[in-house]
Amino acid sequence: MSYVEGNLVPGETVIYQTRLHWIVMLGHYALGCLLFGLPGVLLFYYAFSQAGIESKTLHLMEGGGAALLACGVATILDVTLLVLIRLAVAPIPVLRLLLCVRL
């Protein structure tokens, strides 16, 4: 039984129930991949392809690339996990609790 069906007044029926469309996730995937992931990969590529870079500079570039990749993956996983929790596991009050804790 869904949240909506559980809160119906006797005599009420659900006529139409929507679901999340995949395009809702597209913006977050683009943000994660293009804004964070791509610069991270390019920074890694540049750091490893250049010869004669100082050790300190190389480590800074590797750390920056890793941080950008981690932010991109976190952006994608954050949205994906919230949708999966909403659709499959948690009822609405638990989702509200999770969202309030994150803010």
QUITANOR-V912173 format. One record per backbone hydrogen bond with DSSP energy under -1.0 kcal/mol. CO is the residue of the C=O (numbers start at 1). NH is the residue of the N-H. If there is no record, write none. Layout:
co: [CO CO]
nh: [NH NH]
//
This chain:
co: [2 9 21 22 25 26 27 28 29 30 31 32 33 36 37 38 39 40 41 42 43 44 45 46 54 55 56 57 58 59 60 61 62 63 64 65 66 67 68 69 70 71 72 73 74 75 76 77 78 79 80 81 82 83 84 85 91 92 93 94 95 96 97 98 99]
nh: [6 12 24 25 29 30 31 32 33 34 35 37 38 40 41 42 43 44 45 46 47 48 49 50 58 59 60 61 62 63 64 65 66 67 68 69 70 71 72 73 74 75 76 77 78 79 80 81 82 83 84 85 86 87 88 90 95 96 97 98 99 100 101 102 103]
//
